[in-house]
Amino acid sequence: LLVNDKIFNLMKDGALFINSARGWLVDEQALVRHLEIGRIRAILDVYEHEPLKAGDKLVSAPNVILSPHAGMGSFIHEYARVMINEIDRFLAGKEPRYEINADRWARMTDESLTG
């Protein structure tokens, strides 16, 4: 793993970690620990196991924006623009425009958030 607990410990409190490369590069258990104690924030487009399941700790972790691994294809420029706008809103403390609620989650995955 390229990004592990040692790397997260080197980050300043309040740092923003972004992964749109490969999920297997990141120790997700270490990331969740740092998110849960509020040390860092994260924006993720890729995960160790895709699609994420409703019970995955990343789904309920605080300080994280999750997107459905869609960073490829002909729509990449539009997707990037939307994600940048959402990141700007997140950093400004505003509500997201494209929040993943239970209905959207069910359409993106093979599970519902409620069970």
C-alpha positions as CSV (number, residue, x, y, z in Angstrom):
1,L,0.0,0.0,0.0
2,L,1.4,3.4,-1.0
3,V,-0.8,5.5,1.4
4,N,-0.9,3.9,4.8
5,D,-1.1,4.9,8.5
6,K,2.4,6.3,8.4
7,I,1.6,8.6,5.6
8,F,-1.7,9.7,7.1
9,N,0.2,10.5,10.4
10,L,2.5,12.8,8.4
11,M,-0.4,14.8,7.1
12,K,-1.4,18.1,8.9
13,D,-4.6,18.1,10.9
14,G,-7.4,19.2,8.5
15,A,-5.6,18.0,5.4
16,L,-7.7,17.0,2.4
17,F,-6.8,13.6,0.9
18,I,-8.0,12.9,-2.6
19,N,-7.8,9.6,-4.4
20,S,-9.0,9.2,-8.0
21,A,-6.2,6.8,-9.0
22,R,-6.6,3.3,-7.7
23,G,-8.3,2.1,-4.5
24,W,-5.8,-0.6,-3.8
25,L,-3.1,2.1,-3.2
26,V,-4.7,3.2,0.1
27,D,-5.0,1.4,3.4
28,E,-8.8,2.1,3.8
29,Q,-8.8,1.0,7.4
30,A,-6.2,3.6,8.3
31,L,-8.0,6.2,6.3
32,V,-11.3,5.5,8.1
33,R,-9.5,5.8,11.5
34,H,-8.2,9.2,10.6
35,L,-11.6,10.3,9.2
36,E,-13.4,9.1,12.4
37,I,-11.2,11.1,14.7
38,G,-11.5,14.2,12.5
39,R,-7.8,14.5,11.6
40,I,-8.3,14.7,7.9
41,R,-11.0,15.0,5.2
42,A,-11.2,12.9,2.0
43,I,-12.6,12.9,-1.5
44,L,-12.7,9.4,-3.1
45,D,-13.6,8.2,-6.5
46,V,-12.0,4.8,-6.2
47,Y,-12.2,2.1,-3.6
48,E,-10.5,-1.1,-2.6
49,H,-13.7,-3.0,-3.4
50,E,-16.2,-1.6,-5.9
51,P,-19.0,-0.9,-5.7
52,L,-19.0,0.1,-2.1
53,K,-21.5,-1.8,0.0
54,A,-24.0,-0.1,2.3
55,G,-22.2,-1.4,5.5
56,D,-18.7,-0.3,4.3
57,K,-17.1,2.0,7.0
58,L,-16.3,4.6,4.3
59,V,-20.0,5.1,3.7
60,S,-20.6,6.2,7.3
61,A,-17.3,7.9,7.9
62,P,-17.4,11.7,8.6
63,N,-15.6,14.3,6.5
64,V,-15.7,12.3,3.3
65,I,-17.1,12.8,-0.2
66,L,-17.7,9.6,-2.1
67,S,-18.3,9.5,-5.8
68,P,-19.2,6.4,-7.9
69,H,-16.0,5.5,-9.8
70,A,-17.0,7.2,-13.0
71,G,-13.8,9.1,-13.8
72,M,-13.5,7.7,-17.3
73,G,-15.2,7.8,-20.6
74,S,-16.3,10.6,-22.9
75,F,-17.9,12.6,-20.1
76,I,-14.7,13.0,-18.0
77,H,-14.5,16.8,-18.5
78,E,-18.1,17.5,-17.4
79,Y,-17.6,15.1,-14.5
80,A,-14.4,16.9,-13.4
81,R,-16.2,20.2,-13.6
82,V,-19.1,19.0,-11.4
83,M,-16.7,17.4,-8.9
84,I,-14.6,20.6,-8.6
85,N,-17.8,22.6,-8.0
86,E,-18.8,20.0,-5.3
87,I,-15.3,20.2,-3.7
88,D,-15.5,24.0,-3.6
89,R,-18.9,23.8,-1.9
90,F,-17.6,21.2,0.6
91,L,-14.6,23.4,1.4
92,A,-16.8,26.5,1.8
93,G,-19.0,24.6,4.3
94,K,-22.0,24.5,1.9
95,E,-24.4,21.6,1.3
96,P,-23.6,19.5,-1.7
97,R,-25.8,19.8,-4.8
98,Y,-25.5,16.2,-5.7
99,E,-25.7,14.4,-2.3
100,I,-25.8,10.6,-2.4
101,N,-29.1,9.8,-0.7
102,A,-30.7,6.4,-0.3
103,D,-32.4,6.6,-3.7
104,R,-29.3,7.5,-5.5
105,W,-27.3,4.9,-3.6
106,A,-29.7,2.2,-4.7
107,R,-29.3,3.3,-8.3
108,M,-25.5,3.3,-8.1
109,T,-25.0,0.0,-6.3
110,D,-26.6,-3.3,-5.8
111,E,-27.9,-2.4,-2.3
112,S,-30.0,0.1,-0.5
113,L,-28.6,2.1,2.4
114,T,-31.4,0.8,4.7
115,G,-30.7,-2.9,4.5
